[in-house]
Amino acid sequence: MKKNGILNSEISKVLSEMGHTDTIVIADCGLPIPKEIKRIDLALKQGTPSFLQVLEALVADMEIEKVTLAQEIKDFNPELKEVLENKFTDKDYVSHEEFKKLTQQAKAVIRSGEATPYANIILHSGVIF
């Protein structure tokens, strides 16, 4: 049995297969997920697990080069935006519509139980060397 890090086998598999610039999405419980993209559904109930709980697990287990957020987070979820601003230095902001289009290129979308507006992020894989 794996001793530490992400225990979820689906997430662990996706992360191990990612290369430089590949993307993975952490989504709130309302983001539409394209049917052709791998869906890893962790949502148990509203708020569980939270967006930040899922994000913290991935940050600890993944080399992240940059992130992409919906521009709308600035107006509709400023508290979360501030947390993300402090956590990541390289950030792109796009419209929510463009964000949804970009999810179509992701290796997977991890659905959290988060139920706050625009609590979605695209993580771009970096390299460890």
SVG drawing of the C-alpha trace seen along z (x, -y; Angstrom):
<svg xmlns="http://www.w3.org/2000/svg" viewBox="-24 -42 41 44">
<polyline fill="none" stroke="black" stroke-width="0.4" points="0.0,0.0 1.2,-3.5 2.6,-5.2 1.9,-8.8 0.9,-11.3 -2.3,-10.9 -4.0,-7.6 -6.8,-8.0 -5.6,-5.5 -7.2,-7.4 -5.6,-10.7 -2.3,-9.1 -2.4,-7.4 -3.2,-10.6 -0.4,-12.5 2.1,-9.8 1.2,-9.9 1.4,-13.7 4.2,-15.4 5.4,-19.0 2.5,-21.4 -0.2,-18.7 -3.2,-19.9 -5.5,-18.7 -8.5,-20.5 -9.9,-20.8 -13.6,-21.8 -16.4,-22.8 -19.5,-20.6 -21.2,-22.7 -18.6,-22.9 -19.7,-21.1 -17.3,-18.3 -17.0,-17.3 -18.0,-13.6 -14.9,-12.7 -12.6,-13.9 -11.8,-11.6 -14.0,-12.5 -12.7,-11.8 -15.6,-12.5 -14.7,-13.0 -17.8,-15.0 -19.6,-13.4 -21.9,-16.3 -21.9,-20.1 -18.5,-21.3 -16.9,-17.9 -14.2,-17.6 -13.5,-21.3 -11.7,-22.8 -8.8,-23.8 -8.5,-20.3 -8.2,-18.8 -5.8,-21.5 -3.5,-21.0 -3.2,-17.3 -2.3,-18.0 0.1,-20.8 2.0,-18.4 2.2,-15.7 2.6,-17.6 5.1,-20.0 3.0,-22.9 4.4,-25.4 1.4,-27.8 -2.4,-27.9 -5.4,-29.2 -8.4,-30.7 -11.7,-32.2 -11.6,-36.0 -15.0,-36.0 -13.4,-34.7 -12.1,-38.3 -15.7,-39.6 -17.6,-36.5 -15.1,-34.7 -12.5,-37.3 -11.6,-35.3 -10.5,-32.3 -8.8,-34.5 -6.7,-36.0 -5.7,-32.5 -4.7,-31.5 -2.9,-34.7 -0.7,-34.0 -0.1,-30.4 0.8,-30.7 3.0,-33.2 2.3,-32.4 -1.4,-32.8 -3.5,-33.3 -7.0,-34.6 -9.5,-33.8 -13.3,-34.2 -15.3,-31.4 -16.5,-30.4 -12.8,-30.1 -12.0,-28.2 -14.7,-25.6 -13.2,-25.2 -9.7,-24.7 -11.0,-21.9 -11.5,-19.9 -7.7,-19.6 -7.2,-18.3 -6.0,-14.8 -8.7,-14.7 -11.2,-16.8 -11.4,-16.2 -14.8,-17.2 -14.8,-18.4 -17.8,-19.1 -17.1,-22.8 -20.2,-25.0 -18.8,-28.5 -18.6,-30.5 -15.8,-29.9 -13.8,-27.6 -12.1,-26.0 -8.5,-25.8 -6.4,-24.4 -3.0,-23.2 -0.3,-23.1 2.3,-20.5 5.9,-21.5 9.1,-19.4 11.1,-18.3 14.5,-18.8"/>
</svg>
